[in-house]
Amino acid sequence: MSDVTIEVKENGPFLVKGDIQLVDPDGNAFDTDKPAIALCRCGASGNSPFCDGTHRKIDFKSAPKAS
């Protein structure tokens, strides 16, 4: 099992923690040398694929939890 966790933040981004490599569709790696990165889930970030906090400005609401 890897030492990577992905936390789904309510009404916010995916918080990814651990040793990961994130690549774009062309195979180019993003600089992810931080211990955690936040990936946009609302689709409105100006710094995609990373979260820039825009979800707060647009009042993004995550889908209800499955039961």
Residue frames relative to the residue before (quaternion, step in Angstrom):
aa qw qx qy qz dx dy dz
M 1.0000 0.0000 0.0000 0.0000 0.00 0.00 0.00
S 0.4207 -0.7221 0.4891 0.2497 3.56 -0.92 0.88
D 0.4663 -0.6624 0.5154 0.2794 3.52 -1.31 0.34
V 0.4516 0.6419 -0.4750 0.3980 3.54 0.93 0.97
T 0.0489 -0.7766 0.6271 0.0353 3.55 -1.00 0.85
I 0.1490 -0.7488 0.6394 0.0911 3.53 -1.17 0.69
E 0.1141 -0.7976 0.5920 0.0175 3.51 -0.59 1.22
V 0.2851 -0.7427 0.5836 0.1630 3.56 -0.80 1.03
K 0.2223 -0.7845 0.5687 0.1080 3.57 -0.48 1.21
E 0.4899 -0.6652 0.4739 0.3048 3.57 -0.84 0.97
N 0.8507 -0.0084 -0.0612 0.5221 3.54 -0.81 1.12
G 0.6907 0.4263 -0.2761 0.5149 3.57 1.16 0.60
P 0.7802 -0.3847 0.2546 0.4225 3.54 -1.29 -0.37
F 0.5101 -0.5197 0.5477 0.4121 3.49 -1.42 -0.23
L 0.1823 -0.7728 0.6001 0.0966 3.60 -0.73 1.04
V 0.1035 -0.8147 0.5705 0.0014 3.57 -0.46 1.26
K 0.0407 -0.8006 0.5972 -0.0268 3.55 -0.74 1.13
G 0.6289 0.5251 -0.4101 0.4006 3.54 -1.00 0.86
D 0.6445 -0.5073 0.4137 0.3952 3.51 -1.39 -0.07
I 0.1521 0.8067 -0.5494 0.1554 3.57 -0.14 1.29
Q 0.2111 -0.7063 0.6464 0.1966 3.49 -1.39 0.16
L 0.1248 -0.7831 0.6084 0.0308 3.55 -0.75 1.11
V 0.0385 -0.8169 0.5751 -0.0209 3.58 -0.71 1.10
D 0.4603 -0.6664 0.5141 0.2823 3.55 -1.18 0.63
P 0.7401 -0.4282 0.2687 0.4435 3.63 -1.24 0.09
D 0.6833 0.4664 -0.2835 0.4848 3.59 1.21 -0.46
G 0.5828 -0.6106 0.3588 0.3984 3.58 1.29 0.04
N 0.4817 0.6575 -0.4416 0.3751 3.59 1.26 0.16
A 0.3756 -0.7477 0.5071 0.2068 3.57 -0.81 1.02
F 0.3721 -0.6770 0.5902 0.2342 3.53 -1.15 0.78
D 0.5098 -0.6078 0.5042 0.3413 3.57 -1.23 0.48
T 0.1019 0.8035 -0.5728 0.1261 3.58 -0.37 1.25
D 0.2201 0.8203 -0.4988 0.1727 3.58 0.89 0.93
K 0.5092 0.6286 -0.4273 0.4036 3.60 1.27 0.23
P 0.5908 -0.5917 0.4029 0.3722 3.62 -1.16 0.43
A 0.7875 0.0707 -0.0483 0.6103 3.61 1.25 -0.34
I 0.0930 -0.7636 0.6351 0.0695 3.54 -1.21 0.64
A 0.2891 -0.7302 0.5923 0.1800 3.55 -1.21 0.58
L 0.1667 -0.7942 0.5808 0.0649 3.56 -0.70 1.14
C 0.5327 -0.6593 0.4438 0.2908 3.53 -0.94 1.03
R 0.1342 -0.7808 0.6074 0.0584 3.52 -1.07 0.85
C 0.6473 0.5440 -0.3243 0.4241 3.60 1.17 -0.42
G 0.4357 -0.7235 0.4365 0.3102 3.59 1.20 -0.44
A 0.6636 0.5330 -0.2975 0.4326 3.60 1.23 -0.01
S 0.3961 0.7401 -0.4691 0.2743 3.62 1.24 0.04
G 0.3780 -0.7034 0.5578 0.2263 3.54 -1.10 0.73
N 0.7078 0.3824 -0.2282 0.5484 3.57 1.33 -0.04
S 0.1110 0.8431 -0.5163 0.1013 3.57 1.10 0.73
P 0.5636 -0.1318 -0.8153 -0.0179 1.65 -2.02 1.45
F 0.5276 0.6514 -0.3978 0.3730 3.58 1.30 0.05
C 0.5149 -0.6273 0.4948 0.3107 3.56 -1.20 0.61
D 0.0974 -0.7913 0.6007 0.0600 3.56 -1.03 0.82
G 0.6405 -0.5598 0.3099 0.4246 3.57 1.27 0.32
T 0.4103 0.7371 -0.4584 0.2797 3.60 1.25 -0.04
H 0.5387 0.6369 -0.4080 0.3711 3.61 1.11 -0.55
R 0.6286 0.5290 -0.3359 0.4607 3.59 1.10 -0.63
K 0.6673 0.5202 -0.2936 0.4449 3.58 0.99 -0.89
I 0.7519 0.3670 -0.2078 0.5067 3.58 1.02 -0.77
D 0.4148 -0.7373 0.4417 0.2987 3.58 1.32 0.11
F 0.0863 0.8256 -0.5462 0.1124 3.57 0.92 0.98
K 0.0930 -0.7710 0.6287 0.0400 3.55 -0.99 0.89
S 0.3784 -0.7212 0.5351 0.2244 3.55 -0.84 1.00
A 0.6266 -0.5379 0.4100 0.3872 3.53 -1.26 0.43
P 0.5801 -0.5767 0.4291 0.3830 3.58 -1.09 0.58
K 0.5672 -0.5959 0.4466 0.3517 3.55 -1.17 0.61
A 0.4824 -0.6506 0.5057 0.2972 3.54 -1.10 0.78
S 0.3002 -0.7690 0.5322 0.1877 3.57 -1.02 0.67
